[in-house]
């Protein structure tokens, strides 16, 4: 599947890395992350998409930082895409956002909590852009077939699905690796969201917690099972990040993880081939 003129996902394409901060903080922070991640991916022969949200509408607390807003956020995403000649991704939360966001980004992402919202899915699909749907924490992998059918009903076949963990008890998530196989069998490229999968929703009271030490083993396991891409939230200083710092990876540590995941991904593809 073509994401942009230079970047594809699935089939024989290199592993796709979708990485960036949880939310747009400053233009300069986005530039720094995009520049570093693009260099890492170029060195490893991997495809890269920059991701960041202009509005995090589902923050735990009313006082939490949500982002710079749609207008300024899309300006920053457009600037990053133009400067580094890379595709970019962002979330949308309301149908009326789709057309405007599609002018600035290459992939429209549907948040997990909204993955069954028909009007939102149809609005995203109608733009013709690639639509990446995060599987709801409350859905079985096979339930994503209906999500795919909704998008396809608008004559858009450009669907990606992302696993980000399933609700497991209070303030905890678990990853069922069978889900990666099941969703791939729906005929779509599948992404593993390694950093949200180790999130502890609401685990710190007014904010979510995280266990980033499990990003590495889960990423390796997902690559062995079979994925088309890896989704990572990264930040130069996670302890100072304005959102999801507890489960974000330090920017300087990402290269080694990607190198190992690439090796496993290529081995798994060789064996499956």
C-alpha positions as CSV (number, residue, x, y, z in Angstrom):
1,X,0.0,0.0,0.0
2,X,1.3,3.4,-1.0
3,X,1.4,6.0,1.8
4,X,3.3,8.6,-0.1
5,X,5.3,8.7,-3.3
6,X,8.3,7.3,-1.5
7,X,6.8,5.2,1.4
8,X,4.8,2.0,1.3
9,X,3.6,-0.5,3.8
10,X,3.0,-4.2,3.5
11,X,3.9,-6.8,0.9
12,X,7.6,-6.6,0.3
13,X,8.0,-3.1,1.7
14,X,10.6,-2.5,4.5
15,X,9.3,-2.3,8.0
16,X,7.4,1.0,8.6
17,X,8.3,3.0,11.7
18,X,5.6,5.5,12.9
19,X,7.2,7.6,15.6
20,X,7.0,10.9,17.3
21,X,5.7,12.6,20.5
22,X,2.3,11.9,21.8
23,X,1.2,15.5,21.4
24,X,2.7,18.5,19.6
25,X,4.6,20.5,22.1
26,X,6.7,22.9,20.0
27,X,7.7,23.1,16.4
28,X,11.4,22.7,17.4
29,X,10.7,19.5,19.4
30,X,8.9,18.0,16.4
31,X,11.8,19.0,14.1
32,X,14.3,17.4,16.4
33,X,12.4,14.1,16.7
34,X,11.7,13.9,13.0
35,X,15.3,14.6,12.0
36,X,16.7,12.1,14.5
37,X,14.2,9.4,13.6
38,X,14.6,9.9,9.8
39,X,18.3,9.5,10.2
40,X,17.9,6.3,12.2
41,X,15.5,4.9,9.6
42,X,17.7,5.8,6.7
43,X,20.7,4.1,8.3
44,X,18.6,0.9,8.8
45,X,16.8,1.0,5.5
46,X,13.4,1.4,7.1
47,X,10.4,3.5,6.1
48,X,9.4,6.4,8.4
49,X,6.3,8.3,9.2
50,X,6.3,11.2,11.7
51,X,3.3,11.2,14.1
52,X,2.0,13.7,16.6
53,X,-1.4,14.9,17.8
54,X,-2.6,18.5,17.6
55,X,-5.3,17.7,20.1
56,X,-5.5,14.9,22.7
57,X,-9.2,15.0,23.4
58,X,-9.1,12.0,25.7
59,X,-6.7,13.1,28.4
60,X,-7.4,11.7,31.9
61,X,-7.7,15.1,33.6
62,X,-9.4,18.3,32.5
63,X,-6.2,20.1,33.5
64,X,-3.9,18.0,31.2
65,X,-2.2,19.6,28.2
66,X,-4.2,18.8,25.0
67,X,-2.0,20.3,22.3
68,X,-1.7,23.5,20.3
69,X,-5.1,23.0,18.6
70,X,-6.1,22.2,15.0
71,X,-4.9,25.3,13.1
72,X,-1.4,25.6,14.7
73,X,-0.9,21.9,14.9
74,X,-1.6,21.2,11.3
75,X,0.7,24.1,10.4
76,X,3.5,22.4,12.3
77,X,2.8,19.0,10.8
78,X,2.8,20.5,7.3
79,X,6.1,22.2,8.0
80,X,7.7,19.0,9.3
81,X,6.5,17.1,6.2
82,X,7.9,19.7,3.9
83,X,11.2,20.2,5.5
84,X,12.1,16.5,5.9
85,X,10.1,15.2,2.9
86,X,8.4,12.6,5.0
87,X,4.8,11.5,5.4
88,X,3.0,12.5,8.6
89,X,0.1,11.1,10.7
90,X,-2.3,12.7,13.2
91,X,-5.5,11.7,15.1
92,X,-8.9,13.1,14.3
93,X,-11.8,13.0,16.8
94,X,-14.7,14.5,15.0
95,X,-16.0,14.0,11.4
96,X,-15.6,17.7,10.6
97,X,-11.9,17.5,11.2
98,X,-11.2,15.0,8.5
99,X,-11.2,17.1,5.4
100,X,-9.0,19.9,6.9
101,X,-6.5,17.4,8.4
102,X,-6.3,15.5,5.2
103,X,-4.8,18.6,3.5
104,X,-1.8,18.5,5.8
105,X,-1.2,14.8,6.6
106,X,-0.8,11.5,4.7
107,X,-2.5,9.2,7.3
108,X,-5.6,10.0,9.3
109,X,-5.6,8.0,12.6
110,X,-8.8,6.9,14.4
111,X,-8.2,6.7,18.2
112,X,-9.0,3.4,19.8
113,X,-11.9,4.7,21.9
114,X,-13.5,5.9,18.6
115,X,-12.9,3.0,16.4
116,X,-16.6,2.1,16.0
117,X,-17.8,5.7,15.4
118,X,-19.3,5.3,11.9
119,X,-19.5,8.9,11.0
120,X,-15.9,9.5,11.9
121,X,-14.8,6.4,9.9
122,X,-16.7,7.5,6.9
123,X,-15.5,11.1,7.0
124,X,-11.9,9.8,7.2
125,X,-12.5,7.4,4.4
126,X,-14.0,10.0,2.1
127,X,-10.8,12.0,2.0
128,X,-9.1,9.1,0.1
129,X,-6.2,9.2,2.6
130,X,-4.8,6.2,4.3
131,X,-6.8,5.5,7.5
132,X,-5.0,3.9,10.4
133,X,-7.5,2.6,13.0
134,X,-6.4,1.8,16.5
135,X,-8.2,-1.4,17.7
136,X,-10.3,-0.5,20.6
137,X,-9.2,-1.8,24.0
138,X,-12.7,-3.4,24.2
139,X,-12.8,-5.2,20.9
140,X,-11.8,-8.7,19.8
141,X,-9.4,-8.6,16.8
142,X,-12.0,-10.2,14.5
143,X,-14.4,-7.4,15.3
144,X,-12.2,-5.1,13.3
145,X,-13.6,-6.6,10.1
146,X,-16.7,-4.4,10.6
147,X,-14.5,-1.4,10.9
148,X,-12.8,-2.2,7.7
149,X,-16.1,-2.7,5.9
150,X,-17.3,0.8,7.0
151,X,-14.2,2.4,5.5
152,X,-14.4,0.3,2.4
153,X,-18.0,1.3,1.9
154,X,-16.7,4.8,0.9
155,X,-14.5,3.2,-1.8
156,X,-11.4,3.6,0.3
157,X,-9.3,0.4,0.4
158,X,-6.4,2.1,2.1
159,X,-6.8,0.7,5.7
160,X,-4.2,0.0,8.3
161,X,-5.0,-1.5,11.7
162,X,-3.0,-1.0,14.9
163,X,-2.9,-3.2,18.0
164,X,-2.5,-1.2,21.2
165,X,-3.4,-3.6,23.9
166,X,-6.7,-4.8,25.5
167,X,-8.2,-3.8,28.8
168,X,-7.1,-6.1,31.5
169,X,-8.4,-5.4,35.0
170,X,-8.0,-1.9,36.4
171,X,-5.5,0.6,34.9
172,X,-3.8,-2.2,32.9
173,X,-3.5,-3.5,29.4
174,X,-2.4,-6.9,27.9
175,X,-1.3,-7.7,24.4
176,X,-2.7,-10.9,22.8
177,X,-0.3,-11.6,20.0
178,X,-2.9,-13.7,18.3
179,X,-4.6,-10.5,17.4
180,X,-1.8,-9.5,15.1
181,X,-2.3,-12.6,13.1
182,X,-6.1,-12.3,13.1
183,X,-6.1,-8.7,11.9
184,X,-3.6,-9.4,9.2
185,X,-5.9,-12.2,7.9
186,X,-8.5,-9.4,7.3
187,X,-6.3,-8.4,4.4
188,X,-4.8,-5.2,5.9
189,X,-1.3,-4.1,7.0
190,X,-1.0,-4.4,10.8
191,X,1.0,-2.1,13.1
192,X,2.1,-2.9,16.6
193,X,1.8,0.1,19.0
194,X,4.5,-0.8,21.4
195,X,4.4,2.2,23.7
196,X,0.6,2.5,24.2
197,X,0.6,-1.3,24.9
198,X,2.6,-0.7,28.0
199,X,0.5,2.3,29.2
200,X,-1.3,2.1,32.5
201,X,-4.5,4.1,31.7
202,X,-5.2,6.5,34.6
203,X,-2.5,4.6,36.6
204,X,-1.2,7.8,38.2
205,X,-4.5,9.2,39.3
206,X,-4.8,12.3,37.2
207,X,-2.5,11.0,34.4
208,X,-1.7,7.6,32.8
209,X,1.3,5.7,33.9
210,X,3.5,3.3,31.9
211,X,6.0,0.5,32.0
212,X,8.4,1.3,29.2
213,X,10.7,-1.5,30.2
214,X,8.3,-3.9,28.5
215,X,8.4,-2.0,25.1
216,X,11.5,-4.0,24.1
217,X,10.3,-7.6,24.7
218,X,6.8,-6.9,23.3
219,X,8.3,-5.3,20.1
220,X,10.5,-8.2,19.5
221,X,7.6,-10.6,20.1
222,X,5.4,-8.7,17.7
223,X,8.1,-8.7,15.0
224,X,8.4,-12.5,15.4
225,X,4.6,-13.0,15.1
226,X,4.4,-10.8,12.0
227,X,3.8,-7.1,11.6
228,X,4.1,-4.5,8.9
229,X,5.1,-1.6,11.1
230,X,6.0,-0.4,14.6
231,X,4.4,2.5,16.3
232,X,6.4,4.3,19.0
233,X,6.0,7.4,21.1
234,X,9.4,9.0,21.5
235,X,10.7,12.1,23.2
236,X,14.1,13.7,23.9
237,X,13.2,13.9,27.6
238,X,10.3,11.6,28.4
239,X,10.2,12.8,32.1
240,X,9.4,16.3,30.8
241,X,6.9,15.2,28.1
242,X,3.5,16.9,28.3
243,X,1.7,13.7,27.5
244,X,2.4,9.9,27.8
245,X,5.9,10.5,29.1
246,X,5.8,7.4,31.3
247,X,5.5,5.1,28.4
248,X,7.5,7.1,25.8
249,X,11.0,6.0,24.8
250,X,14.0,8.3,25.1
251,X,14.9,9.4,21.6
252,X,18.5,8.3,21.9
253,X,17.6,4.7,22.8
254,X,15.3,4.0,19.8
255,X,17.9,3.0,17.3
256,X,19.0,-0.2,19.0
257,X,15.4,-1.3,19.4
258,X,14.6,-0.7,15.7
259,X,17.8,-2.6,14.7
260,X,16.7,-5.7,16.6
261,X,13.1,-5.5,15.5
262,X,14.3,-5.2,11.9
263,X,16.4,-8.3,12.2
264,X,13.5,-10.3,13.7
265,X,11.1,-8.9,11.1
266,X,13.3,-9.9,8.2
267,X,13.9,-13.4,9.6
268,X,10.1,-13.9,10.2
269,X,9.3,-12.8,6.6
270,X,12.0,-15.1,5.2
271,X,10.6,-18.1,7.1
272,X,7.0,-17.2,6.2
273,X,8.0,-16.8,2.6
